[in-house]
Amino acid sequence: MYKRILLISAQLVIVALASTAAHAAPAAGPWSYPQYAPPDASVRFEVKPKQAEVFVDGFYAGLVDEFSGTFQRLRLPPGGHEIAVYMAGYHTFRQKVFLTPDNTLKIKHDLEKLEPGEQPEPRPEPIAPPAPPPQAGNPEAGQPPYPPASQYPQPRGSGGRRTPPPPPPPSTPEVRPPTGSELGSLALHLQPPDANIMVDGNAWRGPAGPADQNRIMIELPEGRHTIEIRRQGYRTYITDVDIKRGETTPLDVSLRQ
């Protein structure tokens, strides 16, 4: 009888210890579940010159040399981004990419130098972020879970709040067109001959069918003028010319593809 009581007591102690161990917090150790970290994406650059600056969505990220080594990467969150590589005296390289988690995108490019007369390109700048969305209410404090519709921006034509119309442009004094004696000429030798010509920001339309299609005569008032030559598939050419009254100024332009 005494042995039976001892056996029952031992069984009760074992059950109590097992229950306590089942409810205890698991000890930290090498077998514990690892903490989750969101995956990221990366970009590796094979771009020359290596001292060029890298911009992501308009924000400076570093030099090409910092992200071109065997074990060097530019870590970025997955999704869409605009990559720009800038260096003074060179054409800026831009590429829109979509990065996927745990993958590395390689960008290979050689920057092209600006030709004499080409305008330098500005340094990339970030686009102004959109206005933050309206803050939702707190249901526990008696506020609605969503903000009222009046707090959201109203699209155009929706009948909501309208912006005031822009003020009328200031009146400009009447300008007297120059006479023939006040004009000079620009003799433009152009390749390809069907490129678009801009004079002081305005498209120039000359007489059709000249004897020499590669030679275009443009009459301009005396002074400095900005000439811009554009054509799809070719690099834009921009330069300033000084036109003198009664004289012809030559200009040879051959666009590069």
C-alpha positions in Angstrom: 0.0 0.0 0.0 2.8 2.4 0.9 4.6 1.7 -2.4 1.5 2.4 -4.4 1.1 5.8 -2.7 4.7 6.7 -3.6 4.2 5.6 -7.2 1.0 7.8 -7.6 2.9 10.8 -6.1 5.8 10.4 -8.5 3.4 10.3 -11.4 1.7 13.5 -10.3 5.1 15.3 -10.0 6.1 14.2 -13.5 2.7 15.5 -14.9 3.2 18.9 -13.1 6.7 19.3 -14.5 5.6 18.5 -18.0 2.8 21.0 -17.8 5.2 23.7 -16.6 7.7 23.0 -19.4 4.9 23.2 -22.0 3.9 26.7 -20.9 7.4 28.1 -20.5 8.8 30.5 -23.1 11.2 28.8 -25.5 14.9 29.6 -24.7 16.8 31.6 -27.3 19.4 29.5 -29.1 20.7 28.5 -32.4 17.5 26.5 -33.1 15.2 29.6 -32.7 13.4 30.9 -35.8 15.5 33.7 -37.5 14.2 37.2 -37.5 12.6 38.1 -40.9 14.3 40.7 -43.0 12.7 42.0 -46.2 14.6 41.1 -49.3 16.3 43.9 -51.3 17.6 44.3 -54.8 20.9 45.6 -56.1 22.6 47.2 -59.1 26.1 46.8 -60.3 27.6 49.4 -62.7 30.1 48.8 -65.5 30.1 52.5 -66.6 33.0 54.7 -67.7 34.3 57.0 -66.4 34.2 55.5 -62.9 34.2 59.0 -61.3 30.7 59.7 -62.6 28.0 60.3 -60.1 25.0 57.9 -59.6 21.5 59.2 -58.9 18.5 57.1 -58.0 15.1 58.8 -58.5 17.0 62.1 -58.5 18.9 61.5 -55.2 22.6 61.2 -55.1 23.8 57.7 -54.3 27.6 57.7 -54.8 30.2 57.3 -57.5 30.3 54.6 -60.1 33.5 53.3 -58.6 31.7 52.5 -55.4 29.3 50.1 -57.1 31.5 48.5 -59.8 33.7 46.0 -57.9 33.2 42.2 -57.8 31.6 42.4 -54.4 30.2 46.0 -54.6 26.6 46.7 -55.2 24.1 49.5 -54.9 21.4 48.1 -52.6 17.9 49.4 -53.4 14.3 48.4 -52.4 12.6 46.3 -55.1 10.3 48.1 -57.5 10.6 50.8 -60.2 13.4 53.3 -60.1 15.1 55.8 -62.5 18.9 55.5 -62.6 20.9 58.4 -63.8 24.7 58.6 -64.3 26.0 62.2 -64.5 29.4 63.8 -65.0 30.2 67.3 -66.1 31.2 67.5 -69.7 29.4 64.3 -70.7 25.9 63.4 -71.8 23.8 62.1 -68.8 22.8 58.5 -69.0 19.3 57.7 -67.8 17.5 54.3 -67.6 14.2 53.3 -65.9 14.5 49.9 -64.3 12.3 47.6 -62.3 14.2 45.7 -59.7 13.2 42.3 -58.3 14.1 41.0 -54.8 17.4 39.1 -54.4 18.5 39.9 -57.9 21.3 42.1 -59.3 20.9 44.3 -62.4 24.0 45.1 -64.4 24.2 48.4 -66.1 26.9 48.7 -68.7 27.5 52.0 -70.6 30.2 54.5 -71.7 29.3 58.1 -71.2 29.7 60.3 -74.4 31.5 63.6 -74.2 29.7 66.8 -75.2 30.7 68.2 -78.6 31.9 71.8 -78.9 28.8 74.1 -78.9 26.6 71.6 -77.0 24.9 72.9 -73.9 25.9 71.2 -70.6 23.2 69.1 -69.0 22.0 69.9 -65.5 22.6 67.7 -62.5 19.7 65.4 -61.8 17.3 66.6 -59.1 14.6 64.8 -57.2 11.0 65.3 -58.2 8.9 67.0 -55.5 7.2 64.3 -53.5 3.4 64.2 -53.7 1.3 65.7 -50.9 0.7 63.2 -48.0 -2.7 61.6 -48.0 -5.3 62.8 -45.5 -5.0 61.3 -42.1 -7.6 58.7 -41.0 -9.6 59.2 -37.8 -9.4 57.2 -34.7 -12.5 55.0 -34.2 -11.7 54.5 -30.5 -11.9 58.2 -30.0 -15.3 58.5 -31.7 -13.8 59.7 -35.0 -14.7 58.1 -38.3 -12.1 55.5 -39.6 -11.8 57.4 -42.9 -11.5 61.2 -43.5 -14.4 63.0 -45.1 -14.4 63.3 -48.8 -13.9 67.1 -48.6 -10.3 66.4 -47.4 -9.3 64.6 -50.6 -8.1 66.6 -53.6 -10.8 67.2 -56.2 -10.0 66.2 -59.8 -10.7 68.6 -62.6 -14.2 68.5 -63.9 -15.6 66.7 -60.9 -17.6 69.7 -59.7 -15.4 70.1 -56.6 -13.3 73.1 -55.6 -11.7 74.8 -58.6 -8.5 76.7 -58.8 -8.8 80.3 -59.9 -8.0 80.9 -63.6 -4.4 82.1 -64.3 -4.0 85.9 -64.7 -3.9 87.2 -68.3 -0.5 87.6 -69.7 1.0 91.1 -69.5 0.5 93.1 -72.6 3.7 93.5 -74.7 4.5 96.6 -76.7 4.2 96.4 -80.4 7.5 95.6 -82.0 8.3 97.1 -85.4 9.6 94.4 -87.7 13.1 95.1 -89.0 13.5 96.4 -92.5 15.7 94.7 -95.1 18.6 97.1 -94.4 18.7 96.0 -90.8 18.9 92.3 -91.5 21.8 89.9 -91.9 22.0 86.4 -93.3 23.0 83.0 -91.9 24.3 80.6 -94.5 23.6 77.2 -92.9 25.2 74.1 -94.4 23.2 71.2 -92.8 23.6 67.4 -92.7 21.1 65.8 -92.8 19.2 68.5 -94.8 15.8 67.6 -93.3 16.7 68.3 -89.7 14.5 70.6 -87.7 15.9 74.2 -87.2 15.0 76.3 -84.1 16.0 80.0 -84.0 15.8 81.6 -80.6 13.4 78.8 -79.5 11.1 79.1 -82.5 10.8 76.6 -85.3 12.1 78.0 -88.6 10.2 77.3 -91.8 12.1 78.4 -94.9 11.1 78.3 -98.5 10.8 74.8 -100.0 12.9 73.5 -102.8 16.2 75.5 -102.7 18.7 74.9 -105.4 21.2 73.5 -102.9 19.2 71.6 -100.2 22.3 71.4 -97.9 22.6 75.2 -97.9 19.9 77.2 -96.2 19.8 81.0 -96.1 18.1 82.5 -93.0 17.6 86.2 -92.6 17.9 87.5 -89.0 18.0 90.8 -87.3 21.4 92.1 -86.2 22.6 90.6 -82.9 23.2 87.3 -81.2 20.8 84.4 -81.9 20.6 80.8 -80.6 20.5 78.1 -83.3 19.3 74.6 -82.4 19.3 71.7 -84.8 17.3 68.6 -84.0 16.4 65.3 -85.7 15.2 62.0 -84.4 18.0 59.5 -84.0 20.7 62.2 -84.0 22.3 64.2 -81.2 21.0 67.8 -80.8 23.3 70.7 -81.8 23.0 74.1 -80.1 25.2 77.2 -80.7 25.1 81.0 -80.6 25.8 83.1 -83.7 26.4 86.8 -84.1 24.6 88.3 -87.1 25.9 91.6 -88.5 23.8 93.9 -90.6 24.2 93.4 -94.3 26.6 90.5 -93.9 26.4 86.7 -94.3 27.6 84.4 -91.5 28.4 80.8 -92.5 27.6 77.9 -90.2 28.4 74.2 -91.0 26.5 71.6 -89.0 26.7 67.9 -89.3 24.6 66.0 -86.8 26.0 62.8 -85.3 23.9 59.7 -84.8 
